[in-house]
Amino acid sequence: MSEVFGGTPKTTRETRVPPEANARVGFWPASARQEATCADGADLSRKQGCAARRALFRSGINIAIIGGGPAGLRAAEVAAAAGASVTLFDAKASVGRKFLVAGRGGLNLTHAEPRLDFAQRYTGRDQPPGTWTSLLADFDADALRAWAAELGVETFAATSGRVYPRALKAAPLLRRWVHRLREAGVKFSLHHRWTGLRPGTQWQLDFQVQGEARTVEADAVILALGGGSWPETGSDGGWVSGLEKLGVAVNGFKSSNCGWELPWPAAVLALAEGQPLKNITARAGAVTAVGELLVTRYGLEGGAIYQLGPALRAMAHPEIAIDFKPTHTVEQLVRKLGNCPNNFLAAARSRWKLSDAAYAILENRPGGAPFTSAESLATTTKNCPLPLTGPRPLSEAISSAGGVCWRELDASLMIHRLPGVFVAGEMIDWDAPTGGYLMQGCFVTGTRAACGAVAWRPAGGGPAR
Ligand SMILES: Cc1cc2nc3c(=O)[nH]c(=O)nc-3n(C[C@H](O)[C@H](O)[C@H](O)COP(=O)(O)OP(=O)(O)OC[C@H]3O[C@@H](n4cnc5c(N)ncnc54)[C@H](O)[C@@H]3O)c2cc1C
């Protein structure tokens, strides 16, 4: 599983952070550092940047950030650098637990592909067009790498374009990050489980703190409570009912970047369980993914099927079609097989160098009789349909699709019906494949929400609500 989070990256090609990226490191996104005042017609992120910059000189706003994953930590960093008084609350005894879990696979921080291609990776129901181009303009992959470098963590891009810390570890980065946040004045209130919020002269935030109810006041709030996968890390989706009670629409969580179930016949498992399918392509409807798959007791795992998640979820009867020999045409395979009097599959196993797993799947494919011609074997080898019964449970998925609906949010990620309350990270209804896009998505939404919170003032002026 070299290309999924559980694997170890190949580290052959190095790409250094370009020096100009260092100019964008700091705490503030590029847009926030522009000196110009915003003219009508300036783009939204630039307007926000200007507003946030003006807010730099109006420090003193008291911001509560709830959730200490990468989105919340990044929001805390940006807000504290703007002079806000920041307290970060988390239900757990420590922050960044899922970040540390991501570190077990080397911590794929971001991806080195061009920003426009990057922006295309993000999907989400009713996501306003241009959302990710605008978000990434504030804090792109180079900025994230430069940010890591500022913390003394050098990064490299693997041949796949995935970017990792050179040490392939999350803990040193998280330790330095939290230390720097403390030095910047961010206060950490752990063991604080958020249960709801109420308007008042300031926002009234309700917490359960080791069995006791506690209320905290804040001028602005950033919720960065995570998605619904790996609940043991703290992101258990328990916040959904709290926001729904306040009238905020939330699309239900679905497993994303996860395995899919397929009841393999015993004969497949006997030969193929735990075996990879390398150099294949997989298709779901019109979407094709390149990568690897792993045959597991319950079905299929791996980068190729993770990429197909959104397409599979949209199918009434999810089905994946595997091309075991994507670099050959049917005609080439038939020619390569040559004269073959009886067992076509046995001959193909050696002449086409079919892996054990591919051989076992072709031999035991659903509803399949023995192949009676080289053409029928070659055609099925290039398009082997496998019906799936469903995704693996949310609790074991790498990420979750679903979350706070985009229509509830303005461009600063503030919830329209809760002025002064912003959201960031995986709790918003966006989805992205593995490859560093998830982490980058958390950093950019954390950045945007913090800029919004720092710049936010209630209608009519006033220092706070
Ligand atoms: C096994 C695994 C490997 C991964 N590897 C990678 C990778 O290499 N690269 C990548 O890009 N992504 C990876 N991811 C995904 C990435 O870790 C997540 O997308 C990211 O952590 C989400 O960040 P977040 O800040 O939105 O939420 P989270 O990191 O989930 O943090 C949410 C925080 O909110 C707190 N919280 C929740 N509810 C409450 C409440 N009611 N009150 C108070 N606090 C609360 C939680 O305790 C938690 O600290 C991986 C995920 C998994 C599971």
The ligand as an SDF file (V2000), in Angstrom:
LIG
                    3D

 53 58  0  0  0  0  0  0  0  0999 V2000
   -5.5740    6.8520    9.5260 C   0  0  0  0  0  0  0  0  0  0  0  0
   -5.6160    8.2440    8.9780 C   0  0  0  0  0  0  0  0  0  0  0  0
   -4.5470    8.7170    8.2340 C   0  0  0  0  0  0  0  0  0  0  0  0
   -4.6090    9.9840    7.6700 C   0  0  0  0  0  0  0  0  0  0  0  0
   -3.5310   10.4370    6.9570 N   0  0  0  0  0  0  0  0  0  0  0  0
   -3.5930   11.6300    6.3480 C   0  0  0  0  0  0  0  0  0  0  0  0
   -2.5040   12.1280    5.6030 C   0  0  0  0  0  0  0  0  0  0  0  0
   -1.4250   11.5400    5.5750 O   0  0  0  0  0  0  0  0  0  0  0  0
   -2.6720   13.3000    4.9210 N   0  0  0  0  0  0  0  0  0  0  0  0
   -3.8420   14.0020    4.9610 C   0  0  0  0  0  0  0  0  0  0  0  0
   -3.9630   15.0100    4.2740 O   0  0  0  0  0  0  0  0  0  0  0  0
   -4.8570   13.6000    5.7480 N   0  0  0  0  0  0  0  0  0  0  0  0
   -4.7660   12.4350    6.4250 C   0  0  0  0  0  0  0  0  0  0  0  0
   -5.7980   12.0160    7.2050 N   0  0  0  0  0  0  0  0  0  0  0  0
   -6.9750   12.9000    7.3440 C   0  0  0  0  0  0  0  0  0  0  0  0
   -6.6790   14.0700    8.3070 C   0  0  0  0  0  0  0  0  0  0  0  0
   -6.0430   13.5780    9.4720 O   0  0  0  0  0  0  0  0  0  0  0  0
   -7.9940   14.7730    8.6670 C   0  0  0  0  0  0  0  0  0  0  0  0
   -8.6060   15.2180    7.4710 O   0  0  0  0  0  0  0  0  0  0  0  0
   -7.7420   15.9710    9.5900 C   0  0  0  0  0  0  0  0  0  0  0  0
   -7.1670   15.5720   10.8050 O   0  0  0  0  0  0  0  0  0  0  0  0
   -9.0450   16.6980    9.8890 C   0  0  0  0  0  0  0  0  0  0  0  0
   -8.6890   17.8200   10.6370 O   0  0  0  0  0  0  0  0  0  0  0  0
   -9.7680   18.6780   11.4440 P   0  0  0  0  0  0  0  0  0  0  0  0
   -8.9850   19.7360   12.1290 O   0  0  0  0  0  0  0  0  0  0  0  0
  -10.8820   19.0670   10.5630 O   0  0  0  0  0  0  0  0  0  0  0  0
  -10.3820   17.6550   12.4960 O   0  0  0  0  0  0  0  0  0  0  0  0
   -9.7060   16.6120   13.4950 P   0  0  0  0  0  0  0  0  0  0  0  0
   -8.2680   16.4280   13.2310 O   0  0  0  0  0  0  0  0  0  0  0  0
  -10.5900   15.4330   13.4320 O   0  0  0  0  0  0  0  0  0  0  0  0
   -9.8440   17.3380   14.8960 O   0  0  0  0  0  0  0  0  0  0  0  0
  -11.1060   17.6220   15.4560 C   0  0  0  0  0  0  0  0  0  0  0  0
  -10.8850   17.9630   16.9290 C   0  0  0  0  0  0  0  0  0  0  0  0
  -12.1410   18.3820   17.4680 O   0  0  0  0  0  0  0  0  0  0  0  0
  -12.2720   17.8190   18.7670 C   0  0  0  0  0  0  0  0  0  0  0  0
  -13.7070   17.7030   19.0550 N   0  0  0  0  0  0  0  0  0  0  0  0
  -14.6530   17.0060   18.3860 C   0  0  0  0  0  0  0  0  0  0  0  0
  -15.8540   17.1700   18.9590 N   0  0  0  0  0  0  0  0  0  0  0  0
  -15.6630   18.0020   20.0300 C   0  0  0  0  0  0  0  0  0  0  0  0
  -16.5390   18.5760   20.9980 C   0  0  0  0  0  0  0  0  0  0  0  0
  -17.8600   18.3330   21.0200 N   0  0  0  0  0  0  0  0  0  0  0  0
  -16.0040   19.4130   21.9190 N   0  0  0  0  0  0  0  0  0  0  0  0
  -14.6700   19.7090   21.9230 C   0  0  0  0  0  0  0  0  0  0  0  0
  -13.8110   19.1830   21.0390 N   0  0  0  0  0  0  0  0  0  0  0  0
  -14.2960   18.3390   20.0880 C   0  0  0  0  0  0  0  0  0  0  0  0
  -11.5940   16.4750   18.6790 C   0  0  0  0  0  0  0  0  0  0  0  0
  -11.1910   15.9950   19.9480 O   0  0  0  0  0  0  0  0  0  0  0  0
  -10.4100   16.7820   17.7490 C   0  0  0  0  0  0  0  0  0  0  0  0
   -9.2650   17.1590   18.4870 O   0  0  0  0  0  0  0  0  0  0  0  0
   -5.7580   10.7900    7.8400 C   0  0  0  0  0  0  0  0  0  0  0  0
   -6.8100   10.3350    8.6200 C   0  0  0  0  0  0  0  0  0  0  0  0
   -6.7430    9.0700    9.1970 C   0  0  0  0  0  0  0  0  0  0  0  0
   -7.8970    8.6020   10.0450 C   0  0  0  0  0  0  0  0  0  0  0  0
  1  2  1  0
  2  3  1  0
  2 52  2  0
  3  4  2  0
  4  5  1  0
  4 50  1  0
  5  6  2  0
  6  7  1  0
  6 13  1  0
  7  8  2  0
  7  9  1  0
  9 10  1  0
 10 11  2  0
 10 12  1  0
 12 13  2  0
 13 14  1  0
 14 15  1  0
 14 50  1  0
 15 16  1  0
 16 17  1  0
 16 18  1  0
 18 19  1  0
 18 20  1  0
 20 21  1  0
 20 22  1  0
 22 23  1  0
 23 24  1  0
 24 25  2  0
 24 26  1  0
 24 27  1  0
 27 28  1  0
 28 29  2  0
 28 30  1  0
 28 31  1  0
 31 32  1  0
 32 33  1  0
 33 34  1  0
 33 48  1  0
 34 35  1  0
 35 36  1  0
 35 46  1  0
 36 37  1  0
 36 45  1  0
 37 38  2  0
 38 39  1  0
 39 40  1  0
 39 45  2  0
 40 41  1  0
 40 42  2  0
 42 43  1  0
 43 44  2  0
 44 45  1  0
 46 47  1  0
 46 48  1  0
 48 49  1  0
 50 51  2  0
 51 52  1  0
 52 53  1  0
M  END
$$$$
